[in-house]
Amino acid sequence: MTIADGGEAGLRALEDSLFDLMIVDIFMPHMRGFESIRIFHERAPRIPLVAMSGYAFANLDAPAPDFLRMALDLGAMRCLCKPFTPVALLTVVNECLAEGRLRYADAMPSR
């Protein structure tokens, strides 16, 4: 397991290591999560990515952007809304790993 403190550190880690899964917070220091998700997906499209957010809106009467939907559009495979339970996290991780294996197997040439 590798923990990166922000998007720039995550990009450095992605250059130095192989990963089975990435979990990215949409709102983090230094590099915005949306930008990170887009770049991570471009550089490592086969690695499943889970986006998470716990953004609370100050004005509940105003229409709120759907940050988790935006993350899916940028390449996230699944999203989690914070706070989430350990069971929810494990479920999403297992789904992403299984789907990632299927995608990779489908992309491999048959012999």
JOVEN-V207353 format. One record per residue. N is the residue number from 1. RES is the residue in three letters. PHI is phi as a letter, one per 40 degrees, with the letter a starting at -180 (* if undefined). Layout:
((N/RES/PHI) (N/RES/PHI))
//
This chain:
((1/MET/*) (2/THR/b) (3/ILE/b) (4/ALA/b) (5/ASP/c) (6/GLY/h) (7/GLY/c) (8/GLU/c) (9/ALA/c) (10/GLY/c) (11/LEU/c) (12/ARG/c) (13/ALA/c) (14/LEU/c) (15/GLU/c) (16/ASP/c) (17/SER/a) (18/LEU/b) (19/PHE/b) (20/ASP/c) (21/LEU/a) (22/MET/b) (23/ILE/b) (24/VAL/b) (25/ASP/c) (26/ILE/c) (27/PHE/b) (28/MET/a) (29/PRO/c) (30/HIS/g) (31/MET/b) (32/ARG/c) (33/GLY/c) (34/PHE/c) (35/GLU/c) (36/SER/c) (37/ILE/d) (38/ARG/c) (39/ILE/c) (40/PHE/d) (41/HIS/c) (42/GLU/c) (43/ARG/c) (44/ALA/a) (45/PRO/c) (46/ARG/c) (47/ILE/c) (48/PRO/c) (49/LEU/b) (50/VAL/b) (51/ALA/b) (52/MET/b) (53/SER/a) (54/GLY/b) (55/TYR/d) (56/ALA/b) (57/PHE/c) (58/ALA/c) (59/ASN/b) (60/LEU/c) (61/ASP/c) (62/ALA/c) (63/PRO/c) (64/ALA/b) (65/PRO/c) (66/ASP/c) (67/PHE/c) (68/LEU/c) (69/ARG/c) (70/MET/c) (71/ALA/c) (72/LEU/c) (73/ASP/c) (74/LEU/c) (75/GLY/h) (76/ALA/c) (77/MET/c) (78/ARG/a) (79/CYS/b) (80/LEU/b) (81/CYS/c) (82/LYS/c) (83/PRO/c) (84/PHE/b) (85/THR/c) (86/PRO/d) (87/VAL/c) (88/ALA/c) (89/LEU/c) (90/LEU/c) (91/THR/c) (92/VAL/c) (93/VAL/c) (94/ASN/c) (95/GLU/c) (96/CYS/c) (97/LEU/c) (98/ALA/c) (99/GLU/c) (100/GLY/c) (101/ARG/c) (102/LEU/c) (103/ARG/c) (104/TYR/c) (105/ALA/c) (106/ASP/c) (107/ALA/c) (108/MET/c) (109/PRO/c) (110/SER/c) (111/ARG/b))
//
